[in-house]
Amino acid sequence: MVVASETMQPSSWLLLFSLLGFLSLLNLSFTFCKWIFITFLRPPKNLNNYGSWALITGATGGIGKAFAFQLAQKGLHLILVSRNLAKLNEVSDEILSAYPWTKIKIFAIDFSGEDVVAGVRGMQKVMVGENLDVGVLVNNVGVTYPVARYFHEVEQDVWIKVVKVNVEGTSLVTKAVIEGMVERKKGAIVNIGSGAAIVVPSHPLYAIYAASKA
């Protein structure tokens, strides 16, 4: 009498692992092909279809300033928000010298200050009163620690400022804009995150920043 073994034969294990490897490779290939399509092949969207105005926070330097120039190049009018009025005027002049047809409104709002709610409400009042159809919002504003530190070493006012700017400020501006987008049934919101939350998970010594920019 021959008793069949209930244990899986080596060839069966090999087949199983080969199948798992194939599925993993297939998933990676699909992800890579999707990235190629989105980055190089997919036709760009006409942002003017969302609305004629774009709002950018943290617009006086770096990524925010670059977004402002690119959106002006696309033919959108701009609402530039930052805490420094002098820099806002400077960036506004630079954009107008390159794209003189652009309408620009500036709002000096310190997202770490005590009057941030009043500042955002004032901006929203202008947008509603002048019927500005803000179709694109770029939430770029953000701050981090002045120096790398363990969380227990970070002063309370420092990490509270990070949360206030990166989370509360972004939420207030989004709330001020999104109602109009919902009414018009169109719009685009871009929240600028950070590789600190992805490439270097939890970003040691900058934990609150990484969490608020995930």
RODRENPA-70980 format. One record per residue: residue in three letters; x, z, y of N, C-alpha, C in turn. Coordinates in steps of 0.1 Angstrom, whole numbers, padded with zeros to 4 digits, always signed. Last residue first. Example, Ala and Ser with C-alpha at 12.3 -4.5 7.8 and 13.67 -1.06 7.14 Angstrom:
residues 2
> ser;+0128;+0071;-0022;+0137;+0071;-0011;+0129;+0079;+0000;
> ala;+0132;+0078;-0057;+0123;+0078;-0045;+0132;+0078;-0033;
***
This chain:
residues 214
> ala;+0033;+0055;+0649;+0032;+0049;+0636;+0022;+0038;+0636;
> lys;+0039;+0070;+0671;+0041;+0056;+0672;+0039;+0049;+0658;
> ser;+0036;+0097;+0665;+0027;+0091;+0675;+0029;+0076;+0677;
> ala;+0056;+0100;+0645;+0042;+0102;+0642;+0033;+0096;+0652;
> ala;+0079;+0096;+0661;+0076;+0087;+0649;+0061;+0088;+0645;
> tyr;+0077;+0117;+0679;+0077;+0103;+0684;+0073;+0094;+0672;
> ile;+0080;+0139;+0661;+0067;+0137;+0669;+0066;+0123;+0674;
> ala;+0107;+0135;+0650;+0095;+0135;+0642;+0082;+0132;+0650;
> tyr;+0134;+0130;+0654;+0124;+0124;+0663;+0110;+0124;+0657;
> leu;+0148;+0139;+0633;+0152;+0144;+0646;+0143;+0138;+0658;
> pro;+0141;+0111;+0612;+0147;+0125;+0614;+0151;+0127;+0628;
> his;+0116;+0092;+0609;+0127;+0092;+0619;+0132;+0106;+0621;
> ser;+0096;+0086;+0591;+0095;+0099;+0598;+0106;+0101;+0608;
> pro;+0114;+0060;+0578;+0102;+0068;+0577;+0105;+0082;+0583;
> val;+0126;+0036;+0594;+0132;+0049;+0591;+0121;+0059;+0590;
> val;+0107;+0016;+0594;+0120;+0013;+0589;+0127;+0025;+0585;
> ile;+0085;+0032;+0604;+0084;+0023;+0592;+0097;+0021;+0586;
> ala;+0088;+0047;+0626;+0078;+0052;+0617;+0077;+0043;+0604;
> ala;+0107;+0033;+0641;+0110;+0047;+0637;+0100;+0053;+0627;
> gly;+0096;+0010;+0648;+0103;+0010;+0635;+0107;+0024;+0631;
> ser;+0065;+0015;+0664;+0080;+0016;+0664;+0085;+0016;+0650;
> gly;+0039;-0002;+0682;+0044;+0009;+0674;+0059;+0010;+0675;
> ile;+0016;-0012;+0705;+0030;-0013;+0701;+0035;+0000;+0694;
> asn;-0014;-0025;+0698;-0008;-0012;+0700;+0007;-0013;+0695;
> val;-0035;-0048;+0712;-0022;-0047;+0706;-0016;-0033;+0709;
> ile;-0067;-0062;+0710;-0059;-0049;+0713;-0047;-0049;+0705;
> ala;-0088;-0086;+0722;-0077;-0083;+0713;-0070;-0071;+0718;
> gly;-0122;-0100;+0721;-0111;-0092;+0727;-0100;-0090;+0717;
> lys;-0158;-0101;+0720;-0145;-0107;+0718;-0134;-0099;+0726;
> lys;-0183;-0093;+0728;-0181;-0096;+0714;-0168;-0104;+0712;
> arg;-0189;-0082;+0752;-0187;-0097;+0752;-0185;-0102;+0737;
> glu;-0192;-0055;+0744;-0203;-0062;+0750;-0202;-0078;+0750;
> val;-0166;-0051;+0735;-0178;-0050;+0725;-0190;-0057;+0731;
> met;-0152;-0053;+0758;-0149;-0062;+0747;-0161;-0062;+0737;
> gly;-0162;-0031;+0773;-0164;-0045;+0777;-0162;-0055;+0767;
> glu;-0152;-0011;+0757;-0166;-0012;+0758;-0169;-0026;+0763;
> ile;-0124;-0012;+0758;-0130;-0017;+0746;-0145;-0018;+0748;
> val;-0113;+0000;+0781;-0113;-0015;+0780;-0123;-0019;+0769;
> ala;-0113;+0027;+0779;-0117;+0021;+0792;-0120;+0006;+0791;
> lys;-0102;+0032;+0754;-0116;+0035;+0757;-0122;+0028;+0769;
> thr;-0076;+0025;+0760;-0084;+0017;+0750;-0099;+0019;+0752;
> val;-0069;+0045;+0778;-0069;+0031;+0782;-0077;+0023;+0773;
> leu;-0071;+0068;+0760;-0079;+0067;+0772;-0080;+0052;+0778;
> ser;-0052;+0062;+0740;-0066;+0063;+0737;-0075;+0062;+0749;
> thr;-0028;+0062;+0754;-0032;+0050;+0747;-0047;+0050;+0744;
> gly;-0028;+0089;+0763;-0028;+0079;+0772;-0033;+0066;+0766;
> glu;-0027;+0103;+0738;-0039;+0105;+0747;-0039;+0093;+0757;
> val;-0003;+0092;+0726;-0016;+0092;+0719;-0028;+0093;+0729;
> asn;+0019;+0090;+0743;+0017;+0080;+0732;+0004;+0080;+0726;
> val;+0014;+0111;+0763;+0016;+0097;+0767;+0013;+0088;+0755;
> lys;+0010;+0134;+0747;+0001;+0131;+0758;+0002;+0116;+0762;
> val;+0032;+0135;+0730;+0018;+0133;+0724;+0008;+0128;+0735;
> val;+0052;+0139;+0749;+0052;+0127;+0739;+0038;+0124;+0734;
> lys;+0044;+0163;+0760;+0045;+0151;+0768;+0045;+0138;+0760;
> ile;+0048;+0180;+0739;+0034;+0178;+0744;+0034;+0166;+0752;
> trp;+0076;+0179;+0737;+0068;+0173;+0726;+0053;+0171;+0730;
> val;+0082;+0192;+0762;+0087;+0179;+0758;+0078;+0172;+0748;
> asp;+0070;+0217;+0762;+0066;+0208;+0772;+0071;+0193;+0769;
> gln;+0084;+0230;+0741;+0070;+0226;+0739;+0066;+0216;+0749;
> glu;+0116;+0217;+0731;+0108;+0225;+0740;+0093;+0220;+0739;
> val;+0129;+0215;+0698;+0123;+0208;+0709;+0114;+0217;+0718;
> glu;+0136;+0229;+0676;+0145;+0230;+0688;+0139;+0223;+0700;
> his;+0119;+0223;+0656;+0119;+0237;+0661;+0128;+0239;+0673;
> phe;+0127;+0196;+0651;+0114;+0199;+0657;+0114;+0213;+0663;
> tyr;+0160;+0188;+0660;+0151;+0192;+0650;+0138;+0197;+0657;
> arg;+0167;+0160;+0682;+0166;+0174;+0679;+0157;+0177;+0667;
> ala;+0182;+0137;+0704;+0177;+0140;+0691;+0178;+0155;+0688;
> val;+0169;+0137;+0738;+0180;+0138;+0729;+0174;+0141;+0715;
> pro;+0144;+0133;+0750;+0156;+0129;+0757;+0169;+0129;+0748;
> tyr;+0119;+0120;+0728;+0127;+0131;+0733;+0139;+0125;+0741;
> thr;+0098;+0093;+0743;+0103;+0101;+0732;+0112;+0112;+0737;
> val;+0069;+0074;+0753;+0081;+0082;+0756;+0086;+0089;+0743;
> gly;+0051;+0044;+0762;+0055;+0054;+0752;+0068;+0061;+0757;
> val;+0029;+0016;+0766;+0035;+0028;+0772;+0039;+0038;+0761;
> asn;+0015;-0005;+0755;+0030;-0004;+0753;+0036;+0009;+0757;
> asn;-0011;-0019;+0746;-0008;-0005;+0748;+0007;-0004;+0744;
> val;-0026;-0046;+0759;-0013;-0043;+0752;-0009;-0028;+0756;
> leu;-0055;-0063;+0756;-0049;-0051;+0760;-0037;-0048;+0752;
> val;-0074;-0090;+0767;-0063;-0086;+0759;-0057;-0073;+0765;
> gly;-0096;-0094;+0783;-0097;-0098;+0769;-0086;-0094;+0760;
> val;-0114;-0082;+0808;-0102;-0079;+0802;-0103;-0083;+0787;
> asp;-0130;-0095;+0832;-0132;-0096;+0818;-0118;-0094;+0811;
> leu;-0140;-0077;+0859;-0128;-0083;+0853;-0130;-0083;+0838;
> asn;-0158;-0069;+0879;-0162;-0077;+0868;-0150;-0084;+0861;
> glu;-0153;-0051;+0899;-0149;-0065;+0901;-0152;-0074;+0890;
> gly;-0163;-0028;+0886;-0168;-0032;+0899;-0165;-0046;+0903;
> val;-0147;-0026;+0863;-0162;-0028;+0862;-0167;-0034;+0875;
> met;-0122;-0023;+0874;-0124;-0034;+0865;-0139;-0037;+0864;
> val;-0126;+0000;+0890;-0122;-0012;+0896;-0125;-0024;+0887;
> lys;-0131;+0019;+0870;-0141;+0016;+0880;-0139;+0003;+0887;
> gln;-0107;+0019;+0856;-0119;+0014;+0849;-0130;+0010;+0859;
> met;-0091;+0032;+0875;-0088;+0018;+0871;-0100;+0012;+0864;
> gly;-0104;+0057;+0875;-0103;+0049;+0887;-0100;+0034;+0884;
> arg;-0099;+0065;+0849;-0113;+0063;+0853;-0113;+0054;+0866;
> val;-0071;+0068;+0850;-0077;+0057;+0841;-0092;+0055;+0845;
> gly;-0069;+0089;+0869;-0063;+0076;+0871;-0069;+0065;+0863;
> ala;-0083;+0110;+0856;-0088;+0104;+0869;-0082;+0091;+0872;
> val;-0065;+0113;+0835;-0079;+0110;+0832;-0085;+0104;+0845;
> val;-0041;+0120;+0848;-0042;+0108;+0840;-0056;+0104;+0837;
> asp;-0033;+0142;+0863;-0044;+0134;+0868;-0046;+0121;+0860;
> glu;-0011;+0154;+0852;-0023;+0161;+0850;-0035;+0152;+0854;
> gly;+0011;+0130;+0834;+0007;+0139;+0845;-0007;+0145;+0842;
> ser;+0018;+0111;+0817;+0022;+0125;+0813;+0017;+0135;+0823;
> phe;+0011;+0088;+0828;+0004;+0092;+0816;+0008;+0106;+0811;
> asp;+0006;+0080;+0859;+0016;+0087;+0851;+0009;+0093;+0839;
> ile;-0001;+0049;+0873;-0007;+0060;+0865;+0005;+0067;+0857;
> ala;-0007;+0026;+0895;+0004;+0036;+0892;-0003;+0048;+0886;
> phe;-0017;-0006;+0889;-0022;+0008;+0890;-0010;+0017;+0886;
> ile;-0023;-0039;+0902;-0014;-0029;+0897;-0020;-0015;+0899;
> lys;-0032;-0072;+0895;-0036;-0059;+0900;-0027;-0048;+0894;
> ile;-0029;-0106;+0901;-0023;-0094;+0895;-0029;-0082;+0903;
> lys;-0033;-0140;+0892;-0038;-0128;+0899;-0033;-0115;+0893;
> thr;-0011;-0167;+0892;-0016;-0155;+0885;-0021;-0145;+0895;
> trp;+0000;-0189;+0904;-0014;-0189;+0902;-0020;-0176;+0896;
> pro;+0028;-0186;+0903;+0021;-0182;+0915;+0006;-0182;+0914;
> tyr;+0050;-0176;+0883;+0036;-0182;+0880;+0027;-0178;+0892;
> ala;+0073;-0168;+0896;+0074;-0177;+0884;+0061;-0184;+0882;
> ser;+0065;-0151;+0915;+0074;-0162;+0919;+0076;-0172;+0908;
> leu;+0048;-0134;+0901;+0042;-0144;+0911;+0052;-0155;+0915;
> ile;+0068;-0120;+0887;+0058;-0128;+0880;+0052;-0138;+0889;
> glu;+0081;-0107;+0908;+0088;-0115;+0899;+0079;-0125;+0892;
> asp;+0060;-0091;+0919;+0066;-0102;+0927;+0074;-0112;+0919;
> ser;+0055;-0074;+0898;+0045;-0083;+0903;+0051;-0094;+0911;
> val;+0079;-0060;+0897;+0076;-0069;+0886;+0065;-0078;+0890;
> glu;+0077;-0047;+0922;+0088;-0055;+0920;+0085;-0065;+0908;
> asn;+0054;-0031;+0919;+0054;-0042;+0929;+0065;-0052;+0927;
> leu;+0063;-0015;+0899;+0052;-0023;+0896;+0051;-0035;+0907;
> lys;+0084;-0001;+0912;+0087;-0010;+0901;+0076;-0020;+0898;
> ala;+0068;+0014;+0930;+0078;+0005;+0935;+0082;-0006;+0924;
> leu;+0052;+0030;+0913;+0046;+0020;+0921;+0056;+0010;+0926;
> asn;+0055;+0041;+0881;+0064;+0038;+0893;+0058;+0027;+0901;
> arg;+0040;+0042;+0858;+0039;+0053;+0867;+0047;+0051;+0880;
> ser;+0018;+0013;+0852;+0030;+0021;+0850;+0030;+0033;+0859;
> val;+0002;-0016;+0845;+0000;-0002;+0846;+0014;+0005;+0843;
> leu;-0014;-0046;+0856;-0001;-0039;+0852;-0002;-0024;+0855;
> ile;-0033;-0071;+0847;-0035;-0057;+0852;-0022;-0049;+0847;
> leu;-0033;-0106;+0853;-0027;-0094;+0848;-0032;-0081;+0855;
> his;-0046;-0137;+0839;-0044;-0128;+0851;-0040;-0114;+0845;
> leu;-0031;-0162;+0818;-0040;-0150;+0820;-0036;-0142;+0833;
> gly;-0015;-0183;+0812;-0026;-0185;+0821;-0035;-0173;+0823;
> lys;+0008;-0179;+0797;-0004;-0184;+0790;-0016;-0187;+0799;
> gln;+0024;-0167;+0816;+0027;-0180;+0812;+0015;-0187;+0805;
> ala;+0012;-0142;+0814;+0011;-0149;+0827;+0014;-0164;+0824;
> leu;+0022;-0135;+0789;+0007;-0136;+0791;+0004;-0144;+0804;
> gln;+0049;-0133;+0794;+0044;-0142;+0784;+0029;-0145;+0786;
> phe;+0051;-0113;+0814;+0055;-0126;+0817;+0049;-0137;+0807;
> ala;+0041;-0091;+0799;+0034;-0095;+0811;+0038;-0110;+0815;
> phe;+0059;-0089;+0778;+0045;-0093;+0775;+0038;-0098;+0788;
> ala;+0081;-0080;+0792;+0082;-0093;+0785;+0068;-0098;+0782;
> lys;+0072;-0055;+0801;+0075;-0065;+0811;+0075;-0079;+0804;
> gly;+0070;-0042;+0775;+0058;-0044;+0784;+0060;-0055;+0794;
> ile;+0097;-0043;+0766;+0086;-0050;+0759;+0074;-0053;+0768;
> gly;+0113;-0037;+0797;+0114;-0039;+0782;+0103;-0047;+0777;
> gly;+0092;-0026;+0824;+0104;-0029;+0817;+0103;-0031;+0803;
> thr;+0067;-0022;+0834;+0078;-0024;+0844;+0091;-0026;+0837;
> ala;+0044;-0015;+0819;+0047;-0029;+0822;+0059;-0032;+0831;
> gly;+0029;+0004;+0806;+0044;+0004;+0805;+0049;-0010;+0808;
> thr;+0002;-0017;+0796;+0007;-0004;+0801;+0022;-0004;+0798;
> ile;-0016;-0045;+0806;-0004;-0041;+0799;+0000;-0027;+0805;
> leu;-0044;-0066;+0802;-0039;-0053;+0807;-0027;-0048;+0799;
> ala;-0056;-0097;+0813;-0049;-0089;+0803;-0043;-0077;+0809;
> trp;-0084;-0119;+0818;-0075;-0108;+0822;-0068;-0102;+0811;
> ser;-0102;-0136;+0807;-0092;-0142;+0817;-0082;-0132;+0821;
> gly;-0108;-0136;+0772;-0111;-0132;+0785;-0100;-0137;+0794;
> tyr;-0105;-0150;+0748;-0109;-0136;+0748;-0113;-0131;+0761;
> asn;-0096;-0175;+0754;-0109;-0174;+0748;-0114;-0159;+0748;
> asn;-0070;-0172;+0762;-0080;-0173;+0773;-0094;-0172;+0767;
> leu;-0055;-0173;+0739;-0059;-0160;+0744;-0069;-0160;+0755;
> asn;-0057;-0192;+0713;-0059;-0194;+0728;-0064;-0181;+0733;
> lys;-0033;-0187;+0688;-0046;-0185;+0693;-0046;-0187;+0708;
> pro;-0011;-0211;+0672;-0014;-0199;+0681;-0028;-0199;+0685;
> pro;-0012;-0220;+0637;-0014;-0224;+0651;-0017;-0211;+0660;
> arg;+0012;-0210;+0614;-0001;-0208;+0619;-0002;-0212;+0633;
> leu;+0040;-0213;+0609;+0031;-0224;+0607;+0017;-0222;+0613;
> phe;+0056;-0190;+0614;+0061;-0204;+0618;+0050;-0215;+0617;
> thr;+0043;-0166;+0609;+0054;-0167;+0618;+0057;-0181;+0623;
> ile;+0024;-0171;+0589;+0020;-0164;+0602;+0031;-0166;+0612;
> phe;+0039;-0183;+0569;+0028;-0190;+0575;+0025;-0184;+0588;
> ile;+0058;-0164;+0563;+0063;-0177;+0567;+0051;-0184;+0575;
> trp;+0041;-0143;+0554;+0049;-0141;+0566;+0054;-0155;+0571;
> lys;+0031;-0156;+0531;+0022;-0152;+0541;+0030;-0150;+0554;
> cys;+0055;-0157;+0516;+0048;-0170;+0520;+0038;-0167;+0531;
> phe;+0059;-0130;+0512;+0069;-0138;+0519;+0062;-0151;+0524;
> thr;+0036;-0123;+0497;+0039;-0116;+0509;+0049;-0124;+0518;
> phe;+0040;-0139;+0474;+0028;-0141;+0482;+0031;-0135;+0496;
> ser;+0064;-0128;+0464;+0064;-0142;+0468;+0052;-0145;+0477;
> leu;+0056;-0102;+0458;+0066;-0104;+0468;+0066;-0118;+0473;
> asn;+0037;-0109;+0437;+0033;-0102;+0449;+0043;-0103;+0461;
> leu;+0054;-0120;+0419;+0044;-0128;+0424;+0038;-0122;+0437;
> leu;+0070;-0099;+0412;+0076;-0110;+0418;+0066;-0119;+0425;
> ser;+0051;-0083;+0399;+0058;-0078;+0411;+0064;-0089;+0419;
> leu;+0044;-0099;+0378;+0034;-0096;+0388;+0040;-0091;+0401;
> phe;+0068;-0100;+0364;+0063;-0112;+0370;+0052;-0110;+0380;
> gly;+0071;-0073;+0357;+0081;-0079;+0366;+0076;-0092;+0372;
> leu;+0049;-0071;+0340;+0050;-0063;+0352;+0059;-0069;+0362;
> leu;+0058;-0089;+0320;+0045;-0091;+0327;+0045;-0084;+0340;
> ser;+0080;-0076;+0311;+0082;-0090;+0317;+0069;-0093;+0325;
> phe;+0070;-0053;+0301;+0078;-0052;+0312;+0080;-0066;+0319;
> leu;+0055;-0065;+0279;+0048;-0057;+0289;+0057;-0056;+0302;
> leu;+0075;-0077;+0264;+0064;-0085;+0269;+0057;-0078;+0281;
> leu;+0089;-0054;+0256;+0096;-0064;+0264;+0086;-0073;+0271;
> trp;+0070;-0041;+0240;+0075;-0035;+0253;+0082;-0045;+0262;
> ser;+0069;-0060;+0220;+0057;-0057;+0228;+0061;-0051;+0241;
> ser;+0094;-0059;+0208;+0090;-0071;+0215;+0077;-0069;+0224;
> pro;+0093;-0033;+0198;+0102;-0036;+0209;+0098;-0048;+0216;
> gln;+0059;-0022;+0190;+0072;-0028;+0186;+0080;-0032;+0199;
> met;+0043;+0008;+0193;+0045;-0005;+0199;+0059;-0010;+0195;
> thr;+0030;+0025;+0164;+0039;+0024;+0176;+0041;+0010;+0180;
> glu;+0016;+0024;+0142;+0008;+0024;+0154;+0017;+0024;+0166;
> ser;+0022;+0003;+0114;+0028;+0013;+0123;+0019;+0012;+0136;
> ala;+0003;+0001;+0085;+0007;-0005;+0097;+0012;+0005;+0107;
> val;+0013;+0006;+0052;+0007;+0013;+0064;+0012;+0006;+0076;
> val;+0006;-0009;+0022;+0014;-0010;+0034;+0006;-0004;+0045;
> met;+0009;+0000;-0012;+0000;+0000;+0000;+0009;+0000;+0012;
***
